[in-house]
Amino acid sequence: MKKCIVCEKELNENIIDKHDVHFCSEECVKNYEEKLKKLSDVVNWDNCC
């Protein structure tokens, strides 16, 4: 089950590695752009909260 997070408080490498998060804000994506590049194929952006 995918879940939404407040990335500034909860995002960490473990969560990213699990590929089980939705990123809820554009600011979040900007902050973690480098790390998110490797997730582009597994993150369902259409369902991002």
N, CA and C atoms as an extended XYZ file, in Angstrom:
147
Properties=species:S:1:pos:R:3:atomname:S:1:resname:S:1:resid:I:1 pbc="F F F"
N         0.847       -1.194        0.000 N   MET     1
C         0.000        0.000        0.000 CA  MET     1
C         0.881        1.242        0.000 C   MET     1
N         0.622        2.121       -0.927 N   LYS     2
C         1.402        3.351       -0.958 CA  LYS     2
C         0.863        4.319        0.081 C   LYS     2
N         1.758        5.134        0.602 N   LYS     3
C         1.331        6.105        1.595 CA  LYS     3
C         1.892        7.468        1.268 C   LYS     3
N         1.236        8.475        1.769 N   CYS     4
C         1.701        9.838        1.581 CA  CYS     4
C         2.499       10.263        2.803 C   CYS     4
N         3.511       11.066        2.555 N   ILE     5
C         4.334       11.508        3.672 CA  ILE     5
C         4.596       12.997        3.569 C   ILE     5
N         4.980       13.578        4.691 N   VAL     6
C         5.516       14.931        4.694 CA  VAL     6
C         7.021       14.758        4.623 C   VAL     6
N         7.577       14.957        3.450 N   CYS     7
C         8.940       14.523        3.220 CA  CYS     7
C         9.942       15.231        4.109 C   CYS     7
N         9.709       16.483        4.415 N   GLU     8
C        10.678       17.214        5.218 CA  GLU     8
C        10.855       16.589        6.598 C   GLU     8
N         9.834       15.911        7.082 N   LYS     9
C         9.893       15.333        8.418 CA  LYS     9
C        10.189       13.838        8.385 C   LYS     9
N         9.687       13.142        7.367 N   GLU    10
C         9.724       11.691        7.419 CA  GLU    10
C        10.590       11.036        6.352 C   GLU    10
N        10.859       11.730        5.261 N   LEU    11
C        11.587       11.101        4.172 CA  LEU    11
C        13.012       10.762        4.586 C   LEU    11
N        13.411        9.534        4.326 N   ASN    12
C        14.792        9.139        4.555 CA  ASN    12
C        15.159        8.055        3.568 C   ASN    12
N        16.408        7.624        3.586 N   GLU    13
C        16.867        6.677        2.580 CA  GLU    13
C        16.124        5.347        2.673 C   GLU    13
N        15.741        4.941        3.856 N   ASN    14
C        15.016        3.684        4.009 CA  ASN    14
C        13.674        3.734        3.300 C   ASN    14
N        12.969        4.833        3.486 N   ILE    15
C        11.669        4.977        2.840 CA  ILE    15
C        11.844        5.007        1.328 C   ILE    15
N        12.831        5.743        0.870 N   ILE    16
C        13.071        5.824       -0.565 CA  ILE    16
C        13.374        4.435       -1.125 C   ILE    16
N        14.195        3.677       -0.432 N   ASP    17
C        14.589        2.363       -0.920 CA  ASP    17
C        13.410        1.414       -1.002 C   ASP    17
N        12.411        1.630       -0.182 N   LYS    18
C        11.238        0.759       -0.185 CA  LYS    18
C        10.322        1.055       -1.364 C   LYS    18
N        10.475        2.213       -1.974 N   HIS    19
C         9.669        2.574       -3.137 CA  HIS    19
C         8.181        2.568       -2.788 C   HIS    19
N         7.816        3.001       -1.614 N   ASP    20
C         6.420        2.893       -1.187 CA  ASP    20
C         5.831        4.221       -0.759 C   ASP    20
N         6.337        5.315       -1.317 N   VAL    21
C         5.837        6.611       -0.875 CA  VAL    21
C         5.300        7.420       -2.043 C   VAL    21
N         4.391        8.299       -1.722 N   HIS    22
C         3.953        9.323       -2.661 CA  HIS    22
C         4.474       10.652       -2.139 C   HIS    22
N         4.941       11.475       -3.035 N   PHE    23
C         5.459       12.768       -2.610 CA  PHE    23
C         4.391       13.825       -2.843 C   PHE    23
N         4.013       14.476       -1.774 N   CYS    24
C         2.789       15.271       -1.783 CA  CYS    24
C         2.981       16.711       -2.225 C   CYS    24
N         4.190       17.196       -2.283 N   SER    25
C         4.373       18.597       -2.632 CA  SER    25
C         5.520       18.765       -3.616 C   SER    25
N         5.405       19.772       -4.446 N   GLU    26
C         6.464       20.042       -5.413 CA  GLU    26
C         7.753       20.410       -4.698 C   GLU    26
N         7.624       21.085       -3.572 N   GLU    27
C         8.810       21.470       -2.818 CA  GLU    27
C         9.566       20.226       -2.365 C   GLU    27
N         8.819       19.216       -1.972 N   CYS    28
C         9.420       17.959       -1.561 CA  CYS    28
C        10.223       17.366       -2.705 C   CYS    28
N         9.615       17.324       -3.870 N   VAL    29
C        10.297       16.759       -5.028 CA  VAL    29
C        11.573       17.532       -5.314 C   VAL    29
N        11.504       18.841       -5.206 N   LYS    30
C        12.691       19.659       -5.470 CA  LYS    30
C        13.797       19.344       -4.473 C   LYS    30
N        13.428       19.193       -3.214 N   ASN    31
C        14.425       18.956       -2.175 CA  ASN    31
C        15.157       17.643       -2.363 C   ASN    31
N        14.471       16.661       -2.945 N   TYR    32
C        15.059       15.332       -3.061 CA  TYR    32
C        15.200       14.900       -4.513 C   TYR    32
N        15.335       15.870       -5.383 N   GLU    33
C        15.339       15.581       -6.813 CA  GLU    33
C        16.382       14.538       -7.193 C   GLU    33
N        17.583       14.671       -6.665 N   GLU    34
C        18.646       13.731       -7.018 CA  GLU    34
C        18.284       12.310       -6.614 C   GLU    34
N        17.795       12.151       -5.397 N   LYS    35
C        17.439       10.821       -4.912 CA  LYS    35
C        16.241       10.260       -5.664 C   LYS    35
N        15.356       11.144       -6.097 N   LEU    36
C        14.136       10.684       -6.754 CA  LEU    36
C        14.371       10.237       -8.186 C   LEU    36
N        15.487       10.661       -8.755 N   LYS    37
C        15.736       10.298      -10.149 CA  LYS    37
C        15.715        8.794      -10.332 C   LYS    37
N        16.275        8.073       -9.378 N   LYS    38
C        16.332        6.617       -9.507 CA  LYS    38
C        14.974        5.968       -9.263 C   LYS    38
N        14.003        6.747       -8.804 N   LEU    39
C        12.683        6.196       -8.506 CA  LEU    39
C        11.654        6.519       -9.580 C   LEU    39
N        12.063        7.214      -10.598 N   SER    40
C        11.091        7.726      -11.566 CA  SER    40
C        10.237        6.621      -12.176 C   SER    40
N        10.776        5.415      -12.237 N   ASP    41
C        10.023        4.327      -12.849 CA  ASP    41
C         9.091        3.618      -11.879 C   ASP    41
N         9.259        3.846      -10.597 N   VAL    42
C         8.463        3.112       -9.623 CA  VAL    42
C         7.480        3.983       -8.861 C   VAL    42
N         7.691        5.280       -8.895 N   VAL    43
C         6.774        6.184       -8.202 CA  VAL    43
C         5.596        6.499       -9.117 C   VAL    43
N         4.407        6.294       -8.609 N   ASN    44
C         3.208        6.572       -9.387 CA  ASN    44
C         2.825        8.035       -9.195 C   ASN    44
N         3.359        8.898      -10.024 N   TRP    45
C         3.148       10.329       -9.828 CA  TRP    45
C         1.686       10.720      -10.018 C   TRP    45
N         0.960        9.971      -10.843 N   ASP    46
C        -0.442       10.313      -11.096 CA  ASP    46
C        -1.287       10.204       -9.836 C   ASP    46
N        -0.869        9.336       -8.933 N   ASN    47
C        -1.636        9.132       -7.710 CA  ASN    47
C        -1.062        9.885       -6.522 C   ASN    47
N        -0.112       10.748       -6.807 N   CYS    48
C         0.494       11.499       -5.716 CA  CYS    48
C        -0.556       12.375       -5.049 C   CYS    48
N        -0.610       12.316       -3.748 N   CYS    49
C        -1.593       13.125       -3.033 CA  CYS    49
C        -1.191       14.588       -3.098 C   CYS    49
